[in-house]
């Protein structure tokens, strides 16, 4: 049996399909579905800062995340609390 080579990140991105796109309040939000692993993701682009935020969302929450992306954005890692030694 022939083993398939693992897909590269470019191939994975190319397997994404745009499901919906909207612009509001100066940002653009796009909802994607990936044929690679049947996942959904949100991409938020801010043209003013030229920054893009991309994150996965559960399929059952995809439409809600499309309309309210910042409510579904993963929390940033917390800062470690410094240890105070006596």
N, CA, C and O atoms as a MOPAC input file, in Angstrom:
PM7 MOZYME 1SCF
protein

 N      0.83500 1    -1.16600 1     0.00000 1
 C      0.00000 1     0.00000 1     0.00000 1
 C      0.89200 1     1.24500 1     0.00000 1
 O      1.80000 1     1.35400 1     0.82400 1
 N      0.64300 1     2.16600 1    -0.90000 1
 C      1.43700 1     3.37100 1    -1.03600 1
 C      1.00100 1     4.40400 1    -0.00500 1
 O     -0.18900 1     4.66900 1     0.16800 1
 N      1.98900 1     4.98000 1     0.67400 1
 C      1.67600 1     6.02300 1     1.64700 1
 C      1.62500 1     7.36500 1     0.94500 1
 O      2.45400 1     7.67300 1     0.08900 1
 N      0.62700 1     8.16000 1     1.33000 1
 C      0.50500 1     9.49500 1     0.76000 1
 C      1.41200 1    10.44800 1     1.51400 1
 O      1.56100 1    10.34600 1     2.73100 1
 N      2.01200 1    11.36600 1     0.79000 1
 C      2.84600 1    12.38300 1     1.42300 1
 C      1.95000 1    13.33800 1     2.21100 1
 O      0.83800 1    13.64000 1     1.77900 1
 N      2.41900 1    13.80900 1     3.34900 1
 C      1.60300 1    14.75600 1     4.11100 1
 C      1.40100 1    16.03900 1     3.30500 1
 O      2.26500 1    16.46200 1     2.53700 1
 N      0.24100 1    16.63300 1     3.50600 1
 C     -0.06200 1    17.87000 1     2.79500 1
 C      0.72500 1    19.02300 1     3.39900 1
 O      0.94100 1    19.07400 1     4.61000 1
 N      1.14600 1    19.93900 1     2.55400 1
 C      1.84900 1    21.12100 1     3.03000 1
 C      0.82300 1    22.14700 1     3.49900 1
 O     -0.34800 1    22.06100 1     3.13000 1
 N      1.24700 1    23.11400 1     4.30600 1
 C      0.31000 1    24.15700 1     4.73300 1
 C     -0.34000 1    24.88200 1     3.55600 1
 O     -1.50200 1    25.27800 1     3.64700 1
 N      0.38300 1    25.05900 1     2.46200 1
 C     -0.18900 1    25.72700 1     1.28200 1
 C     -1.32100 1    24.88200 1     0.71000 1
 O     -2.36700 1    25.41700 1     0.34100 1
 N     -1.12300 1    23.57100 1     0.63200 1
 C     -2.17800 1    22.68800 1     0.10500 1
 C     -3.39700 1    22.70100 1     1.02000 1
 O     -4.53200 1    22.64500 1     0.54800 1
 N     -3.16300 1    22.77300 1     2.31400 1
 C     -4.27700 1    22.81600 1     3.25800 1
 C     -5.05700 1    24.11300 1     3.07300 1
 O     -6.28700 1    24.09500 1     3.03300 1
 N     -4.34900 1    25.24300 1     2.95900 1
 C     -5.02900 1    26.52100 1     2.74300 1
 C     -5.79300 1    26.52200 1     1.42500 1
 O     -6.87900 1    27.09500 1     1.34300 1
 N     -5.24600 1    25.89400 1     0.40100 1
 C     -5.92100 1    25.85200 1    -0.89600 1
 C     -7.17100 1    24.98500 1    -0.85400 1
 O     -8.03900 1    25.11200 1    -1.71800 1
 N     -7.27600 1    24.10300 1     0.14000 1
 C     -8.46800 1    23.25900 1     0.23900 1
 C     -9.61400 1    23.98900 1     0.93800 1
 O    -10.71200 1    23.44600 1     1.06100 1
 N     -9.35900 1    25.22900 1     1.40200 1
 C    -10.41300 1    26.00800 1     2.05800 1
 C    -11.39800 1    26.54200 1     1.03200 1
 O    -11.02500 1    26.90600 1    -0.08300 1
 N    -12.65100 1    26.58100 1     1.43000 1
 C    -13.69000 1    27.17700 1     0.59500 1
 C    -14.34200 1    28.30400 1     1.36700 1
 O    -14.69900 1    28.15000 1     2.53500 1
 N    -14.49200 1    29.43800 1     0.70300 1
 C    -15.15300 1    30.57500 1     1.32100 1
 C    -16.65100 1    30.30300 1     1.36500 1
 O    -17.26400 1    30.01300 1     0.33700 1
 N    -17.24000 1    30.39600 1     2.55100 1
 C    -18.67600 1    30.18200 1     2.70500 1
 C    -19.43900 1    31.50200 1     2.76900 1
 O    -20.56000 1    31.60000 1     2.26900 1
 N    -18.83200 1    32.51500 1     3.38500 1
 C    -19.51000 1    33.80700 1     3.52500 1
 C    -18.46700 1    34.88200 1     3.76400 1
 O    -17.39500 1    34.62700 1     4.31500 1
 N    -18.81100 1    36.10600 1     3.33100 1
 C    -17.92000 1    37.25800 1     3.54100 1
 C    -18.78700 1    38.47900 1     3.79700 1
 O    -19.84200 1    38.65400 1     3.18700 1
 N    -18.31800 1    39.32400 1     4.71800 1
 C    -19.03200 1    40.57000 1     4.99100 1
 C    -18.03700 1    41.63000 1     5.43400 1
 O    -16.95100 1    41.31800 1     5.92200 1
 N    -18.42500 1    42.88700 1     5.25800 1
 C    -17.63200 1    44.02100 1     5.72600 1
 C    -18.52900 1    44.86500 1     6.60900 1
 O    -19.66800 1    45.16900 1     6.25700 1
 N    -17.98700 1    45.24600 1     7.78200 1
 C    -18.76400 1    46.03800 1     8.72700 1
 C    -17.81700 1    46.71100 1     9.70200 1
 O    -16.82500 1    46.11300 1    10.11900 1
 N    -18.10900 1    47.93400 1    10.06300 1
 C    -17.34100 1    48.67700 1    11.06600 1
 C    -15.84900 1    48.71700 1    10.73600 1
 O    -15.01200 1    48.70200 1    11.63800 1
 N    -15.52100 1    48.76600 1     9.45600 1
 C    -14.13100 1    48.89400 1     9.04700 1
 C    -13.33400 1    47.61400 1     9.01700 1
 O    -12.12500 1    47.65500 1     8.78700 1
 N    -13.97100 1    46.46900 1     9.24100 1
 C    -13.26700 1    45.18100 1     9.15500 1
 C    -13.97900 1    44.28100 1     8.15300 1
 O    -15.15700 1    44.47400 1     7.85200 1
 N    -13.24800 1    43.29900 1     7.64400 1
 C    -13.82100 1    42.28900 1     6.76000 1
 C    -13.74900 1    40.94100 1     7.46100 1
 O    -12.70900 1    40.56900 1     8.00600 1
 N    -14.85700 1    40.21500 1     7.44500 1
 C    -14.94000 1    38.91500 1     8.09900 1
 C    -15.27600 1    37.86900 1     7.04200 1
 O    -16.20000 1    38.05300 1     6.25000 1
 N    -14.52400 1    36.77600 1     7.03500 1
 C    -14.76200 1    35.69600 1     6.08900 1
 C    -14.86600 1    34.38400 1     6.85600 1
 O    -14.08000 1    34.11700 1     7.76500 1
 N    -15.84200 1    33.57600 1     6.47800 1
 C    -16.04400 1    32.24700 1     7.05700 1
 C    -15.56300 1    31.22200 1     6.03900 1
 O    -15.96900 1    31.25600 1     4.87700 1
 N    -14.69600 1    30.30900 1     6.47700 1
 C    -14.14900 1    29.28100 1     5.59800 1
 C    -14.50000 1    27.88600 1     6.10500 1
 O    -14.67600 1    27.65900 1     7.30200 1
 N    -14.59500 1    26.96700 1     5.16000 1
 C    -14.70300 1    25.53500 1     5.46700 1
 C    -13.52200 1    24.85300 1     4.79700 1
 O    -13.18500 1    25.16500 1     3.65500 1
 N    -12.89600 1    23.92700 1     5.50200 1
 C    -11.73900 1    23.21400 1     4.96700 1
 C    -12.11000 1    21.78500 1     4.59300 1
 O    -12.59500 1    21.01700 1     5.42400 1
 N    -11.87700 1    21.44300 1     3.33800 1
 C    -12.10500 1    20.07600 1     2.87800 1
 C    -11.05700 1    19.13100 1     3.46400 1
 O    -11.28000 1    17.92300 1     3.54400 1
 N     -9.92100 1    19.68100 1     3.87000 1
 C     -8.82600 1    18.87800 1     4.41800 1
 C     -9.25900 1    18.10900 1     5.66200 1
 O     -8.98200 1    16.91700 1     5.79200 1
 N     -9.94800 1    18.80600 1     6.58300 1
 C    -10.33300 1    18.14900 1     7.83700 1
 C    -11.76400 1    18.46800 1     8.28400 1
 O    -12.12700 1    18.23700 1     9.43800 1
 N    -12.57000 1    19.00100 1     7.36200 1
 C    -13.97300 1    19.31000 1     7.62800 1
 C    -14.13200 1    20.32600 1     8.76800 1
 O    -15.09100 1    20.26400 1     9.53700 1
 N    -13.18300 1    21.25500 1     8.86400 1
 C    -13.22900 1    22.26100 1     9.92400 1
 C    -13.71000 1    23.59800 1     9.36300 1
 O    -13.73800 1    23.81000 1     8.15100 1
 N    -14.08600 1    24.48800 1    10.27100 1
 C    -14.48200 1    25.83900 1     9.87500 1
 C    -13.57700 1    26.82900 1    10.59900 1
 O    -13.11600 1    26.57700 1    11.71200 1
 N    -13.33500 1    27.95800 1     9.94100 1
 C    -12.48600 1    28.98100 1    10.52500 1
 C    -12.99500 1    30.35900 1    10.13100 1
 O    -13.73500 1    30.52500 1     9.16100 1
 N    -12.57600 1    31.32900 1    10.90800 1
 C    -12.93000 1    32.73000 1    10.69000 1
 C    -11.64500 1    33.48600 1    10.39000 1
 O    -10.60700 1    33.24400 1    11.00600 1
 N    -11.73100 1    34.40700 1     9.43100 1
 C    -10.61900 1    35.30200 1     9.13300 1
 C    -11.14200 1    36.72900 1     9.24200 1
 O    -12.11200 1    37.09600 1     8.57900 1
 N    -10.49400 1    37.52800 1    10.08300 1
 C    -10.88500 1    38.92600 1    10.27400 1
 C     -9.73200 1    39.78600 1     9.76800 1
 O     -8.60200 1    39.65100 1    10.23700 1
 N    -10.01600 1    40.66900 1     8.81300 1
 C     -8.99500 1    41.54800 1     8.26000 1
 C     -9.34100 1    42.98600 1     8.57300 1
 O    -10.45900 1    43.43800 1     8.32400 1
 N     -8.37000 1    43.70200 1     9.12600 1
 C     -8.53200 1    45.11800 1     9.43300 1
 C     -7.68100 1    45.90000 1     8.44600 1
 O     -6.46300 1    45.96800 1     8.61000 1
 N     -8.29900 1    46.50000 1     7.41100 1
 C     -7.51400 1    47.21400 1     6.40500 1
 C     -6.75300 1    48.40900 1     6.97800 1
 O     -5.70900 1    48.77900 1     6.44000 1
 N     -7.24700 1    49.01800 1     8.05200 1
 C     -6.57400 1    50.17500 1     8.63800 1
 C     -5.19900 1    49.79800 1     9.19600 1
 O     -4.23100 1    50.53700 1     9.01900 1
 N     -5.11900 1    48.65900 1     9.86400 1
 C     -3.85100 1    48.22000 1    10.44700 1
 C     -3.15000 1    47.17400 1     9.58900 1
 O     -2.00000 1    46.81700 1     9.84500 1
 N     -3.85100 1    46.68800 1     8.57300 1
 C     -3.36500 1    45.61900 1     7.69300 1
 C     -3.04900 1    44.34600 1     8.48000 1
 O     -2.15300 1    43.58600 1     8.11000 1
 N     -3.79000 1    44.11900 1     9.56600 1
 C     -3.61800 1    42.91400 1    10.37000 1
 C     -4.73900 1    41.92500 1    10.07100 1
 O     -5.88200 1    42.31100 1     9.82700 1
 N     -4.38800 1    40.65100 1    10.09400 1
 C     -5.35800 1    39.58700 1     9.87800 1
 C     -5.33500 1    38.65200 1    11.07500 1
 O     -4.27200 1    38.24200 1    11.54100 1
 N     -6.51600 1    38.32300 1    11.56200 1
 C     -6.68300 1    37.38100 1    12.66600 1
 C     -7.41300 1    36.16200 1    12.09600 1
 O     -8.47400 1    36.30000 1    11.48700 1
 N     -6.84700 1    34.97900 1    12.29400 1
 C     -7.45200 1    33.74400 1    11.80000 1
 C     -7.55700 1    32.76600 1    12.96300 1
 O     -6.59300 1    32.56100 1    13.70000 1
 N     -8.74500 1    32.15900 1    13.12500 1
 C     -8.90000 1    31.17200 1    14.18100 1
 C     -9.98400 1    30.17100 1    13.79600 1
 O    -10.92100 1    30.49100 1    13.06400 1
 N     -9.83100 1    28.95200 1    14.30900 1
 C    -10.81000 1    27.88800 1    14.07700 1
 C    -12.00500 1    28.09100 1    14.99400 1
 O    -11.88000 1    28.61200 1    16.10300 1
 N    -13.16100 1    27.67000 1    14.50900 1
 C    -14.37600 1    27.66900 1    15.31700 1
 C    -15.08300 1    26.34100 1    15.10900 1
 O    -15.01000 1    25.77300 1    14.02000 1
 N    -15.77000 1    25.83100 1    16.13300 1
 C    -16.54000 1    24.60300 1    15.95000 1
 C    -17.59300 1    24.80900 1    14.85300 1
 O    -18.19000 1    25.88100 1    14.75400 1
 N    -17.81100 1    23.79500 1    14.04700 1
 C    -18.76900 1    23.90600 1    12.92300 1
 C    -20.14500 1    24.34800 1    13.39300 1
 O    -20.81100 1    25.12900 1    12.71200 1
 N    -20.58100 1    23.85400 1    14.55500 1
 C    -21.92300 1    24.19400 1    15.03300 1
 C    -22.02400 1    25.65200 1    15.49300 1
 O    -23.12800 1    26.14900 1    15.71600 1
 N    -20.88600 1    26.34600 1    15.63800 1
 C    -20.88800 1    27.75500 1    16.02700 1
 C    -20.39200 1    28.66800 1    14.90900 1
 O    -20.18000 1    29.85900 1    15.13500 1
 N    -20.20600 1    28.13000 1    13.71900 1
 C    -19.58600 1    28.87600 1    12.62500 1
 C    -20.37400 1    30.11900 1    12.22400 1
 O    -19.78500 1    31.18800 1    12.05700 1
 N    -21.67300 1    30.00500 1    12.06800 1
 C    -22.46300 1    31.16200 1    11.64500 1
 C    -22.49700 1    32.22700 1    12.73400 1
 O    -22.39500 1    33.41800 1    12.43900 1
 N    -22.63800 1    31.81600 1    13.97000 1
 C    -22.60700 1    32.75800 1    15.09100 1
 C    -21.25200 1    33.46700 1    15.14600 1
 O    -21.19100 1    34.67600 1    15.36600 1
 N    -20.17300 1    32.71800 1    14.94800 1
 C    -18.83400 1    33.30700 1    14.96100 1
 C    -18.62900 1    34.25200 1    13.77900 1
 O    -17.89000 1    35.23000 1    13.88900 1
 N    -19.26900 1    33.97000 1    12.66100 1
 C    -19.18700 1    34.84700 1    11.48800 1
 C    -19.76600 1    36.22100 1    11.80900 1
 O    -19.19800 1    37.23800 1    11.41100 1
 N    -20.88100 1    36.26300 1    12.52000 1
 C    -21.52600 1    37.53300 1    12.85100 1
 C    -20.93200 1    38.20000 1    14.09600 1
 O    -21.04200 1    39.41600 1    14.25400 1
 N    -20.31100 1    37.42500 1    14.96900 1
 C    -19.73100 1    37.96300 1    16.20100 1
 C    -18.33700 1    37.36200 1    16.41100 1
 O    -18.12200 1    36.62200 1    17.37000 1
 N    -17.38800 1    37.67600 1    15.51500 1
 C    -16.09100 1    36.98900 1    15.56700 1
 C    -15.30400 1    37.22800 1    16.84600 1
 O    -14.62200 1    36.31900 1    17.31900 1
 N    -15.37800 1    38.41700 1    17.41300 1
 C    -14.56600 1    38.68200 1    18.59600 1
 C    -15.10400 1    37.98300 1    19.84200 1
 O    -14.36200 1    37.78900 1    20.80500 1
 N    -16.35800 1    37.61000 1    19.83800 1
 C    -16.91900 1    36.83900 1    20.94600 1
 C    -16.43500 1    35.39000 1    20.89700 1
 O    -16.46700 1    34.69400 1    21.91200 1
 N    -15.98900 1    34.93300 1    19.73600 1
 C    -15.55200 1    33.54600 1    19.57500 1
 C    -14.04400 1    33.41300 1    19.43700 1
 O    -13.51700 1    32.30700 1    19.31300 1
 N    -13.36100 1    34.53400 1    19.46000 1
 C    -11.90800 1    34.52200 1    19.33400 1
 C    -11.29900 1    33.83700 1    20.55600 1
 O    -11.70700 1    34.10000 1    21.68700 1
 N    -10.33600 1    32.97000 1    20.32900 1
 C     -9.69400 1    32.31600 1    21.47000 1
 C     -9.00800 1    33.34800 1    22.36900 1
 O     -8.48600 1    34.35700 1    21.89500 1
 N     -9.02100 1    33.07700 1    23.65100 1
 C     -8.37200 1    33.97200 1    24.60400 1
 C     -6.86300 1    33.90500 1    24.40700 1
 O     -6.30800 1    32.83000 1    24.17900 1
 N     -6.20400 1    35.05600 1    24.49600 1
 C     -4.74200 1    35.02400 1    24.38700 1
 C     -4.15500 1    34.30600 1    25.60000 1
 O     -4.76000 1    34.29400 1    26.67300 1
 N     -2.99400 1    33.71800 1    25.43100 1
 C     -2.39500 1    33.03300 1    26.58200 1
 C     -2.16500 1    34.04000 1    27.70500 1
 O     -1.77600 1    35.18300 1    27.46400 1
 N     -2.40900 1    33.60100 1    28.91800 1
 C     -2.24800 1    34.50600 1    30.05400 1
 C     -0.76200 1    34.68800 1    30.35900 1
 O      0.06700 1    33.81500 1    30.10100 1
 N     -0.47300 1    35.82700 1    30.90300 1
 C      0.90700 1    36.12400 1    31.30400 1
 C      1.23200 1    35.29900 1    32.54700 1
 O      0.41000 1    35.18800 1    33.45600 1
 N      2.41400 1    34.73000 1    32.58300 1
 C      2.77800 1    33.98600 1    33.79300 1
 C      2.91700 1    34.95000 1    34.98200 1
 O      3.40900 1    36.06900 1    34.83800 1
 N      2.48300 1    34.49700 1    36.12800 1
 C      2.58900 1    35.29600 1    37.33500 1
 C      3.99800 1    35.13800 1    37.90200 1
 O      4.43800 1    34.01700 1    38.16000 1
 N      4.70400 1    36.24000 1    38.09700 1
 C      6.05500 1    36.10900 1    38.64600 1
 C      6.01000 1    35.57900 1    40.07400 1
 O      5.12900 1    35.92600 1    40.86100 1
 N      6.95600 1    34.75400 1    40.37300 1
 C      7.04700 1    34.20300 1    41.73400 1
 C      7.85900 1    35.16300 1    42.59000 1
 O      8.94400 1    35.59500 1    42.20200 1
 N      7.32500 1    35.48500 1    43.74400 1
 C      8.05000 1    36.33200 1    44.68900 1
 C      8.69300 1    35.42800 1    45.72800 1
 O      8.01000 1    34.69700 1    46.44500 1
 N      9.99800 1    35.48900 1    45.79600 1
 C     10.71800 1    34.66100 1    46.76200 1
 C     10.97500 1    35.46400 1    48.03400 1
 O     11.29700 1    36.65100 1    47.97200 1
 N     10.83300 1    34.81500 1    49.17700 1
 C     11.08300 1    35.52100 1    50.45000 1
 C     12.52900 1    35.92900 1    50.60100 1
 O     12.89900 1    36.52900 1    51.61000 1

